[in-house]
Amino acid sequence: MRQASVIRNTAETRISARIDLDGTGQGRLDTGVPFLDHMLNQVTRHGLVDLEVRCEGDIHIDDHHSVEDVGIALGQAFAKALGDKKGVRRYGHAYVPLDESLSRVVLDLSGRPGLFYCVNFARERIGGFDVDLAREFFQGFVNHAGVTLHIDNLRGDNAHHQCETMFKAFGRALRMAVEHDERAAGTVPSTKGSL
């Protein structure tokens, strides 16, 4: 059972997060940031992971701490659920369109955190959501999941579509990377013998 739960409490946020890598795409999401809930729902549905996230944050200041810390907590839960990485595919990639927007996400369960993010949003806000926070979420995730993640928005004129294609592609790429590889059962997909 590749499941894990994390509790992360700071002076800025109180977060509980649970992940099931072999889920059916179910989400119970209450981050206090409605647009983030909408994006995480894309990850659950398209990644076929189950997520439960609850965050009480200092959103009276702004959404930054909540979005970043949810990324951190999910990264911690992901790493814990993945375990020793034996028998996984390791690499994942996806191209996802939404109308005029197209994003590509490529990731490696390398154990080495790295975010390479090339996104030029069409505007600075999506409703009340500051688009800079999308990067903060992914940075928090990779730092604590030990994942190398490349995100490229290849085209798009609508910031909502741009962001949604990124999160959908992220979910699809995660799904591919964590899948069991029957031919590699019991081995770690690395010449080093560990990731």
Backbone as CSV, one residue per row, in Angstrom:
resi,resn,N_x,N_y,N_z,CA_x,CA_y,CA_z,C_x,C_y,C_z
1,MET,0.854,-1.185,0.000,0.000,0.000,0.000,0.889,1.234,0.000
2,ARG,0.885,1.974,-1.103,1.735,3.151,-1.207,0.929,4.378,-0.792
3,GLN,0.796,4.503,0.529,0.030,5.594,1.128,0.871,6.248,2.209
4,ALA,0.613,7.516,2.452,1.316,8.208,3.536,0.509,9.416,3.970
5,SER,0.709,9.776,5.232,0.091,10.975,5.798,1.175,11.836,6.423
6,VAL,0.962,13.134,6.389,1.906,14.088,6.967,1.105,15.169,7.691
7,ILE,1.587,15.544,8.863,1.080,16.713,9.583,2.219,17.719,9.607
8,ARG,1.939,18.942,9.175,2.976,19.979,9.166,2.386,21.248,9.754
9,ASN,2.874,21.618,10.922,2.382,22.812,11.603,3.513,23.805,11.796
10,THR,3.276,25.042,11.381,4.230,26.132,11.598,3.466,27.322,12.173
11,ALA,4.174,28.413,12.373,3.520,29.636,12.847,2.618,30.243,11.770
12,GLU,2.779,29.786,10.501,2.027,30.353,9.391,0.918,29.446,8.865
13,THR,1.118,28.136,8.982,0.140,27.185,8.448,0.027,25.951,9.332
14,ARG,-1.149,25.336,9.268,-1.384,24.033,9.900,-1.961,23.139,8.806
15,ILE,-1.207,22.088,8.458,-1.569,21.274,7.300,-1.605,19.802,7.662
16,SER,-2.643,19.124,7.186,-2.665,17.666,7.186,-2.816,17.239,5.730
17,ALA,-1.987,16.277,5.321,-2.004,15.811,3.938,-1.901,14.294,3.919
18,ARG,-2.670,13.683,3.036,-2.642,12.231,2.867,-2.652,11.935,1.377
19,ILE,-1.837,10.955,0.971,-1.745,10.588,-0.435,-1.804,9.073,-0.583
20,ASP,-2.484,8.632,-1.620,-2.516,7.220,-2.008,-2.116,7.175,-3.481
21,LEU,-0.914,6.679,-3.746,-0.393,6.657,-5.112,-1.130,5.676,-6.009
22,ASP,-1.857,4.747,-5.419,-2.600,3.752,-6.190,-4.096,3.980,-6.054
23,GLY,-4.480,5.225,-6.047,-5.871,5.595,-5.843,-6.686,5.534,-7.119
24,THR,-7.835,6.191,-7.063,-8.766,6.205,-8.197,-9.092,7.631,-8.644
25,GLY,-8.318,8.600,-8.147,-8.539,9.979,-8.556,-9.508,10.742,-7.686
26,GLN,-9.553,10.391,-6.402,-10.464,11.051,-5.474,-9.717,12.132,-4.686
27,GLY,-10.367,13.252,-4.480,-9.757,14.325,-3.718,-10.701,14.915,-2.697
28,ARG,-10.170,15.173,-1.509,-10.863,15.950,-0.484,-9.922,17.092,-0.151
29,LEU,-10.209,18.251,-0.732,-9.249,19.343,-0.758,-9.846,20.594,-0.133
30,ASP,-9.168,21.106,0.872,-9.601,22.337,1.535,-8.350,23.084,1.990
31,THR,-7.709,23.751,1.040,-6.458,24.447,1.344,-6.681,25.874,1.818
32,GLY,-7.915,26.366,1.697,-8.176,27.771,1.981,-7.935,28.660,0.779
33,VAL,-7.411,28.070,-0.300,-7.141,28.796,-1.547,-7.923,28.072,-2.644
34,PRO,-9.119,28.556,-2.980,-9.987,27.815,-3.900,-9.347,27.452,-5.235
35,PHE,-8.542,28.346,-5.812,-7.926,28.009,-7.100,-6.919,26.875,-6.935
36,LEU,-6.195,26.842,-5.825,-5.271,25.726,-5.572,-6.046,24.422,-5.437
37,ASP,-7.183,24.446,-4.763,-8.025,23.246,-4.673,-8.400,22.756,-6.074
38,HIS,-8.760,23.683,-6.941,-9.137,23.346,-8.319,-7.956,22.705,-9.055
39,MET,-6.749,23.230,-8.868,-5.565,22.673,-9.527,-5.206,21.306,-8.957
40,LEU,-5.284,21.144,-7.647,-4.977,19.841,-7.044,-5.995,18.789,-7.474
41,ASN,-7.225,19.224,-7.699,-8.228,18.297,-8.208,-7.835,17.777,-9.590
42,GLN,-7.165,18.602,-10.391,-6.672,18.148,-11.696,-5.618,17.060,-11.515
43,VAL,-4.748,17.234,-10.515,-3.703,16.231,-10.245,-4.333,14.906,-9.834
44,THR,-5.337,14.961,-8.967,-5.965,13.711,-8.523,-6.626,12.990,-9.686
45,ARG,-7.415,13.712,-10.468,-8.175,13.082,-11.552,-7.279,12.531,-12.647
46,HIS,-6.294,13.312,-13.042,-5.467,12.913,-14.178,-4.281,12.054,-13.756
47,GLY,-3.904,12.128,-12.481,-2.828,11.289,-11.973,-3.304,10.001,-11.341
48,LEU,-4.623,9.876,-11.158,-5.214,8.730,-10.457,-4.548,8.482,-9.106
49,VAL,-4.271,9.586,-8.412,-3.838,9.511,-7.020,-4.982,10.059,-6.173
50,ASP,-5.095,9.571,-4.961,-6.071,10.113,-4.024,-5.343,11.085,-3.099
51,LEU,-5.917,12.265,-2.935,-5.335,13.283,-2.074,-6.365,13.776,-1.074
52,GLU,-5.933,13.921,0.154,-6.706,14.621,1.171,-5.791,15.706,1.716
53,VAL,-6.210,16.945,1.598,-5.393,18.062,2.072,-6.289,19.044,2.803
54,ARG,-5.861,19.407,3.991,-6.534,20.470,4.747,-5.461,21.426,5.226
55,CYS,-5.690,22.707,4.971,-4.728,23.727,5.386,-5.459,24.892,6.025
56,GLU,-4.977,25.291,7.192,-5.407,26.536,7.826,-4.187,27.441,7.816
57,GLY,-4.249,28.480,6.986,-3.088,29.344,6.818,-3.405,30.803,7.047
58,ASP,-2.365,31.603,7.015,-2.499,33.039,7.262,-2.891,33.769,5.968
59,ILE,-4.011,33.336,5.390,-4.451,33.929,4.127,-4.948,35.366,4.298
60,HIS,-5.085,35.833,5.550,-5.390,37.252,5.757,-4.193,38.111,5.344
61,ILE,-3.007,37.514,5.307,-1.816,38.213,4.803,-1.785,38.077,3.287
62,ASP,-1.649,36.844,2.817,-1.857,36.484,1.414,-1.794,34.963,1.321
63,ASP,-1.864,34.436,0.114,-1.950,32.984,-0.071,-0.591,32.294,-0.137
64,HIS,0.492,33.069,-0.120,1.821,32.522,-0.373,2.176,31.356,0.552
65,HIS,2.080,31.571,1.863,2.502,30.535,2.804,1.679,29.260,2.654
66,SER,0.385,29.423,2.444,-0.472,28.240,2.296,-0.115,27.444,1.057
67,VAL,0.062,28.118,-0.076,0.356,27.411,-1.327,1.715,26.722,-1.241
68,GLU,2.736,27.442,-0.785,4.069,26.849,-0.680,4.089,25.687,0.302
69,ASP,3.465,25.865,1.463,3.501,24.820,2.491,2.690,23.597,2.109
70,VAL,1.612,23.777,1.345,0.887,22.611,0.827,1.795,21.834,-0.120
71,GLY,2.563,22.536,-0.959,3.529,21.867,-1.830,4.550,21.080,-1.025
72,ILE,5.047,21.674,0.054,6.023,21.003,0.922,5.416,19.747,1.537
73,ALA,4.228,19.880,2.125,3.588,18.740,2.796,3.286,17.621,1.806
74,LEU,2.807,17.965,0.611,2.532,16.928,-0.392,3.821,16.279,-0.872
75,GLY,4.887,17.049,-0.991,6.180,16.465,-1.354,6.662,15.477,-0.305
76,GLN,6.503,15.827,0.973,6.896,14.922,2.060,6.066,13.644,2.035
77,ALA,4.754,13.792,1.844,3.874,12.620,1.806,4.186,11.751,0.592
78,PHE,4.451,12.372,-0.545,4.780,11.636,-1.767,6.042,10.798,-1.564
79,ALA,7.102,11.408,-1.033,8.356,10.686,-0.805,8.154,9.516,0.145
80,LYS,7.381,9.735,1.175,7.110,8.689,2.164,6.315,7.545,1.537
81,ALA,5.304,7.864,0.739,4.477,6.837,0.105,5.250,6.050,-0.944
82,LEU,6.170,6.702,-1.629,6.928,6.055,-2.701,7.925,5.041,-2.158
83,GLY,8.435,5.285,-0.973,9.339,4.323,-0.338,10.663,4.186,-1.072
84,ASP,11.124,2.941,-1.251,12.453,2.700,-1.827,12.495,2.764,-3.345
85,LYS,11.365,2.978,-3.975,11.241,3.169,-5.433,11.514,1.900,-6.239
86,LYS,11.538,0.769,-5.591,11.743,-0.479,-6.332,10.551,-0.753,-7.242
87,GLY,10.859,-1.106,-8.488,9.831,-1.537,-9.420,9.015,-0.439,-10.059
88,VAL,9.396,0.848,-9.860,8.657,1.930,-10.513,9.303,2.265,-11.856
89,ARG,8.560,2.965,-12.682,9.091,3.363,-13.989,10.128,4.483,-13.866
90,ARG,10.053,5.280,-12.853,10.962,6.380,-12.520,10.703,7.642,-13.327
91,TYR,10.590,7.550,-14.626,10.410,8.727,-15.467,8.949,8.867,-15.883
92,GLY,8.513,10.096,-16.021,7.165,10.356,-16.514,7.145,11.621,-17.342
93,HIS,6.257,11.650,-18.304,6.131,12.844,-19.145,4.702,12.939,-19.656
94,ALA,4.294,14.154,-19.979,2.958,14.354,-20.537,2.886,15.706,-21.238
95,TYR,2.171,15.703,-22.336,1.747,16.927,-23.003,0.240,17.017,-22.790
96,VAL,-0.231,18.177,-22.348,-1.673,18.340,-22.145,-2.120,19.673,-22.757
97,PRO,-3.129,19.621,-23.636,-3.707,20.843,-24.188,-4.995,21.217,-23.455
98,LEU,-5.330,22.469,-23.503,-6.658,22.946,-23.136,-6.927,24.139,-24.040
99,ASP,-7.757,23.932,-25.033,-8.016,24.951,-26.040,-6.690,25.454,-26.622
100,GLU,-6.386,26.752,-26.461,-5.198,27.326,-27.090,-3.910,27.052,-26.324
101,SER,-4.026,26.514,-25.117,-2.860,26.326,-24.253,-2.328,24.902,-24.351
102,LEU,-1.001,24.775,-24.252,-0.338,23.469,-24.294,0.836,23.495,-23.338
103,SER,0.885,22.510,-22.445,1.999,22.389,-21.505,2.623,21.009,-21.579
104,ARG,3.931,20.997,-21.302,4.702,19.750,-21.245,5.332,19.643,-19.855
105,VAL,5.191,18.471,-19.241,5.829,18.202,-17.954,6.623,16.904,-18.086
106,VAL,7.874,16.957,-17.644,8.752,15.788,-17.644,9.352,15.700,-16.250
107,LEU,9.322,14.497,-15.653,9.880,14.373,-14.311,10.660,13.082,-14.135
108,ASP,11.514,13.130,-13.132,12.396,12.015,-12.789,12.365,11.858,-11.272
109,LEU,12.073,10.648,-10.806,12.072,10.364,-9.371,13.508,10.120,-8.916
110,SER,14.355,11.060,-9.203,15.805,10.916,-9.104,16.353,10.937,-7.686
111,GLY,15.603,11.498,-6.757,16.151,11.749,-5.432,16.866,13.095,-5.369
112,ARG,16.989,13.770,-6.514,17.656,15.066,-6.590,16.611,16.135,-6.899
113,PRO,16.342,17.022,-5.953,15.333,18.050,-6.203,15.813,19.086,-7.209
114,GLY,14.972,19.354,-8.186,15.281,20.393,-9.161,14.020,20.796,-9.891
115,LEU,13.783,22.095,-9.979,12.639,22.611,-10.717,13.154,23.486,-11.848
116,PHE,12.743,23.158,-13.061,13.095,23.922,-14.257,11.771,24.341,-14.885
117,TYR,11.455,25.605,-14.743,10.104,26.119,-14.918,10.130,27.230,-15.954
118,CYS,9.514,26.994,-17.089,9.482,27.994,-18.156,8.015,28.294,-18.496
119,VAL,7.460,29.269,-17.809,6.054,29.624,-17.959,5.946,31.149,-17.986
120,ASN,5.383,31.673,-19.044,5.116,33.101,-19.148,3.600,33.283,-19.192
121,PHE,3.043,33.564,-18.031,1.594,33.686,-17.940,1.095,34.915,-18.708
122,ALA,-0.102,34.773,-19.257,-0.729,35.850,-20.025,-1.136,37.022,-19.138
123,ARG,-1.339,36.769,-17.850,-1.653,37.852,-16.914,-1.157,37.450,-15.519
124,GLU,-1.177,38.393,-14.589,-0.585,38.192,-13.270,-1.492,37.490,-12.274
125,ARG,-2.792,37.526,-12.521,-3.717,36.925,-11.572,-4.758,36.106,-12.313
126,ILE,-5.182,35.023,-11.669,-6.309,34.229,-12.149,-7.375,34.387,-11.075
127,GLY,-8.340,35.244,-11.313,-9.242,35.636,-10.238,-8.411,36.302,-9.155
128,GLY,-8.457,35.760,-7.944,-7.657,36.295,-6.855,-6.322,35.597,-6.668
129,PHE,-5.990,34.638,-7.544,-4.777,33.816,-7.390,-3.601,34.458,-8.110
130,ASP,-2.519,34.722,-7.378,-1.285,35.268,-7.943,-0.561,34.137,-8.674
131,VAL,-0.333,34.287,-9.982,0.244,33.189,-10.773,1.651,32.820,-10.325
132,ASP,2.374,33.727,-9.655,3.703,33.383,-9.140,3.646,32.221,-8.151
133,LEU,2.492,32.025,-7.525,2.361,30.980,-6.513,2.365,29.573,-7.107
134,ALA,2.055,29.434,-8.388,2.142,28.105,-9.010,3.570,27.599,-8.911
135,ARG,4.533,28.453,-9.221,5.940,28.053,-9.106,6.296,27.710,-7.653
136,GLU,5.794,28.493,-6.704,6.097,28.237,-5.294,5.582,26.861,-4.862
137,PHE,4.394,26.479,-5.353,3.870,25.153,-5.044,4.815,24.075,-5.556
138,PHE,5.192,24.163,-6.828,6.044,23.125,-7.419,7.429,23.103,-6.782
139,GLN,7.970,24.279,-6.421,9.277,24.320,-5.756,9.217,23.620,-4.407
140,GLY,8.162,23.892,-3.638,8.006,23.204,-2.353,7.889,21.701,-2.532
141,PHE,7.136,21.285,-3.550,6.960,19.854,-3.803,8.286,19.186,-4.146
142,VAL,9.015,19.707,-5.135,10.238,19.013,-5.574,11.290,18.998,-4.474
143,ASN,11.385,20.070,-3.691,12.387,20.114,-2.632,12.198,19.002,-1.616
144,HIS,10.954,18.603,-1.394,10.680,17.617,-0.349,10.342,16.237,-0.904
145,ALA,10.024,16.156,-2.181,9.769,14.852,-2.821,11.045,14.270,-3.402
146,GLY,12.078,15.095,-3.606,13.301,14.618,-4.234,13.081,14.281,-5.701
147,VAL,12.408,15.181,-6.410,12.030,14.964,-7.802,12.682,16.037,-8.665
148,THR,13.153,15.651,-9.843,13.559,16.616,-10.858,12.354,16.841,-11.753
149,LEU,11.955,18.110,-11.913,10.703,18.436,-12.593,10.923,19.563,-13.600
150,HIS,10.577,19.282,-14.848,10.619,20.286,-15.910,9.183,20.624,-16.302
151,ILE,8.834,21.896,-16.240,7.502,22.356,-16.634,7.669,23.439,-17.688
152,ASP,7.085,23.209,-18.839,7.126,24.186,-19.923,5.715,24.430,-20.430
153,ASN,5.263,25.683,-20.353,4.033,26.042,-21.037,4.448,26.474,-22.442
154,LEU,4.088,25.675,-23.423,4.562,25.883,-24.783,3.801,26.984,-25.503
155,ARG,2.519,27.143,-25.141,1.730,28.240,-25.700,0.484,28.431,-24.853
156,GLY,-0.087,29.606,-24.970,-1.321,29.884,-24.256,-1.571,31.370,-24.125
157,ASP,-2.832,31.760,-24.267,-3.236,33.155,-24.145,-4.122,33.390,-22.932
158,ASN,-4.577,32.318,-22.300,-5.487,32.393,-21.165,-4.767,31.811,-19.949
159,ALA,-4.509,32.636,-18.945,-3.713,32.202,-17.791,-4.338,31.014,-17.061
160,HIS,-5.666,30.978,-16.978,-6.332,29.844,-16.333,-6.025,28.564,-17.108
161,HIS,-6.136,28.616,-18.423,-5.833,27.444,-19.244,-4.364,27.035,-19.114
162,GLN,-3.475,28.023,-19.103,-2.051,27.721,-18.960,-1.787,26.955,-17.664
163,CYS,-2.310,27.466,-16.577,-2.071,26.840,-15.272,-2.714,25.461,-15.201
164,GLU,-3.908,25.342,-15.732,-4.605,24.055,-15.668,-3.882,22.994,-16.478
165,THR,-3.344,23.355,-17.652,-2.611,22.352,-18.428,-1.348,21.907,-17.699
166,MET,-0.709,22.805,-16.961,0.480,22.433,-16.192,0.139,21.411,-15.115
167,PHE,-0.911,21.664,-14.364,-1.265,20.753,-13.274,-1.790,19.418,-13.806
168,LYS,-2.542,19.452,-14.904,-3.001,18.193,-15.500,-1.817,17.377,-16.001
169,ALA,-0.883,18.030,-16.681,0.293,17.327,-17.193,1.151,16.803,-16.044
170,PHE,1.238,17.556,-14.960,1.970,17.107,-13.780,1.344,15.817,-13.234
171,GLY,0.027,15.788,-13.137,-0.659,14.583,-12.673,-0.396,13.398,-13.578
172,ARG,-0.474,13.599,-14.897,-0.241,12.500,-15.851,1.200,12.000,-15.779
173,ALA,2.154,12.919,-15.652,3.554,12.520,-15.575,3.846,11.767,-14.277
174,LEU,3.258,12.226,-13.172,3.417,11.507,-11.898,2.872,10.090,-12.013
175,ARG,1.709,9.986,-12.616,1.071,8.673,-12.782,1.987,7.712,-13.535
176,MET,2.591,8.184,-14.602,3.485,7.349,-15.382,4.724,6.947,-14.574
177,ALA,5.324,7.903,-13.874,6.575,7.655,-13.157,6.409,6.669,-12.007
178,VAL,5.274,6.704,-11.317,5.100,5.836,-10.142,4.498,4.477,-10.493
179,GLU,4.106,4.279,-11.758,3.528,2.995,-12.159,4.516,1.857,-11.922
180,HIS,3.975,0.715,-11.586,4.802,-0.484,-11.438,5.245,-0.959,-12.809
181,ASP,6.531,-1.251,-12.930,7.091,-1.805,-14.149,7.338,-3.286,-13.898
182,GLU,6.495,-4.124,-14.461,6.570,-5.572,-14.204,7.939,-6.153,-14.552
183,ARG,8.571,-5.625,-15.587,9.875,-6.146,-15.998,10.981,-5.767,-15.020
184,ALA,10.744,-4.746,-14.212,11.762,-4.269,-13.278,11.382,-4.549,-11.829
185,ALA,10.438,-5.445,-11.618,9.936,-5.719,-10.270,11.091,-6.047,-9.313
186,GLY,11.069,-5.383,-8.179,12.057,-5.648,-7.141,13.391,-4.962,-7.339
187,THR,13.562,-4.220,-8.438,14.821,-3.512,-8.652,14.579,-2.011,-8.663
188,VAL,15.633,-1.284,-8.353,15.591,0.171,-8.398,16.075,0.593,-9.773
189,PRO,15.337,1.453,-10.470,15.705,1.824,-11.830,16.871,2.831,-11.871
190,SER,18.056,2.351,-11.479,19.256,3.177,-11.483,20.476,2.271,-11.515
191,THR,21.509,2.650,-12.256,22.749,1.867,-12.258,23.472,1.982,-10.925
192,LYS,23.122,2.975,-10.119,23.709,3.114,-8.790,23.136,2.100,-7.801
193,GLY,21.926,1.625,-8.106,21.260,0.701,-7.200,20.372,1.383,-6.178
194,SER,20.353,2.713,-6.201,19.464,3.444,-5.289,19.142,4.796,-5.912
195,LEU,18.025,5.358,-5.483,17.607,6.695,-5.928,17.369,7.565,-4.703
